Amino acid sequence: MAKQYRILTAAAAAIALTFGTAYAATTDAPSAPPPGAPAMMGGHGGPGGHRMEMRMQKQLDELHGQLKLNADQEKLWQTALTTMKQNHRAMRESHKQMRDQFKSMENQPILDLNAMHAAHQKIEQQNEQLREQTATTWLNFYNSLNDQQKTTVSTALKKHFAKMHEHQHKMHERWGKQHGGPDGAPGAAAGASATPKP
């Protein structure tokens, strides 16, 4: 039961962050994914990632229209969006600071790995707090919905997760073909499919 509860808690957080990262990626960083987002959110930017972000924004806008929120729910939606956007900007800025700090350290003849690790840990802790704050505001919104609205959200998210899974599977297959030799050597094909062939 405890394991099942942890899975459900993780799923709830993933739902909240799916809302947040999808919107953040399209409003604050059209050419790059939000820090800490999965690779499926657009990798390191580029046309493919931008198209996916645009599709996700469209899905989010459509979902908002389908929910027919009352005034209180709309307020929670807007609070979640605002919090998420502010936190996304803060995370981007902290990552920029970390890159700048590491770049300045590159000129040192002996790297201070302890300082680099401490700086990285500090930023990760700050970003984790921001992610949790974003997740909390989205969960507050989700908890304000009635069962019909939650069903609408759940259906939309299941479709979204299925598409993410399909995209990830295709990326793994492509990677296997590229790294398995010419035309996808036998090792790559075996790694791409978990189903044994008779």
N, C-alpha and C positions, 0 to 999 in steps of 0.2 A: 504493500500500500504506500509506503514512504517513497519508493522509487517512482510509482505512478504519480504521486503528488508532485514530485520534483519535475517530472516530464510535463505535467499540466502547467506548472508554474513557468517553466521554460517556454512552453508554447504560448502562454499568455503574454509573456515579455516579448516573444518573437512577433506576435500579432501587433502589439503596440509599436514596436520598432519598425515593423513593415510599413505601417502608416507613415511613421516619422521619416524613415530614410527615403521612402519613395518620394515624398513631397520635398524633402530637403534637397535631394539630388537634382530636382528639377527647378527649384526656385533659387537656390544659392550657388549651385555649382554645375552649370549646364554641361561643362566639358569634363568633369571629374566626379568620381563617386565620393560620398561622404566618408570621412575617416572612420575606419573600423567596420565599414559595411562589407558584406560578403562580396566576393569577386563577381558574382552574378549581377551586381548592381551597376556594372559597366566597366569592370576592370580598371584600367588606368586612363579612362576617357576614350575619345575617338568616336567616329561616326556610329559604330555598332552600339556602344554604351549609351550614346546620346539618344538613339532611336528607342532603346529599351526604357530609358528614363522618361521619354515623352509618352510612351505607351502607359507607363505606370502612373504618370500624372493624370492622363486621361481616365484611367481606371479609378483613380482616387476621386476625381471630379464627378465621374458618373455615379460612384457609390454615394457621395455626398448628396447628389440630386435624388437618388432613390430612397434615401433614409427619411426624407420629409421630417426634419428635426423640429422640435418645438423650441421656444425661445431659450429655455435653460440648457437644452442639449446643444444648441447652436453656440451658446456662450462657451461651453466646455470644449467644443470642437475648435473654436477660434483660440481658446487658451492653449490647447494642445499644440496647434500649429505655431503660435507665437513662441511658446517655450521651446519647441523643437527647432525652429529656425535660429533662435538666439543661441541655443546650445550647439547647434551645428556650426555656426560661425565661430564660437569660442573654441571648439575642437579643431577647426581648421587653423585658427590662429596659433593654438598651442603646438600643433604639428609643425607649423612654419617655424616657430621659435626653436623647436627641437632640431629641425634640419639646419637652421642657421648656426646653432650652438655646435652641432657636430661638424659642420663645415669649418668653423673657426678652429676647432680642435685638430683638424687634419694637418695643419701647418706645424704642429708640435712634433719634435723628433720622437718623443715617447708618448704614446696615447695614455690618457688617464681613464682607463676602462671603468674604474670605480665611479668616477664623476659622470661618465656617460651613462652607466647603468642607473645611477641614482636619478639623473635627470629624466631618463626614460620611464622609470618606475613612478616618479612624481606625476608626470603627464598622464600616464595610463590610469593612475588613481583618480586624477581630476576628471578625465574623460569618462571613466566608469560611473562617477557620480552624476555627470551630465546625462549619460545614457539612461541611468536609472530614473533621473528626474523626468526625462522625456517619456520613458515608458510609463511612469506613474500618471502623468497627465493624460496619456492616451487610454490607459486602463480606467481612469476616472470617467472619461467620456464613454467608453464601452459599457461600463457598469450602469450608466444612466439610461441606456437604451432598453426598450421593451423587448419581449421575446421575438416578435416579428422582425424588428430592426436588427437584433442580434443574429437572427437566421440569415438576413440579407448580408450582413457583414461576414458571417461565417462562410456562406456560399462563395462570396467574392474572394475571400482569402484562400479558400481551398483551391479555387481555380488559379489564383496567383502562385500559391506554393507548388501546384502541379506544373505550371509553366517554368518556374524557377528550377524545379527538379529536372525537367526535360532539357532545359538549357544547360544545366550543369552536366548532365549525361552526355550531351553533344560535345561539350568542351572536353570532357574526359576522352571521348572517342577520338576527337581531332588530335589531342595531345598524344594519345597512344599511337596514332598513325604517323605523326610527325617524328616521334622519338623511337619508333620501332623499326626504322629502316625504310627502304624504298617500298612504296605502295602498301605500307602497313605490314610489316613482317609478321610472321606467326606469333611472336611474343607479344606484339602490340594488340593483335586481334584477341588473343587469350585474355589480356589484361582489360580489354574494353568490355568484355561480356563475362558475367558471372555464371552464365548458364552453360554447363558442359554439353558438348555436342556428341551424339552417339557415334 
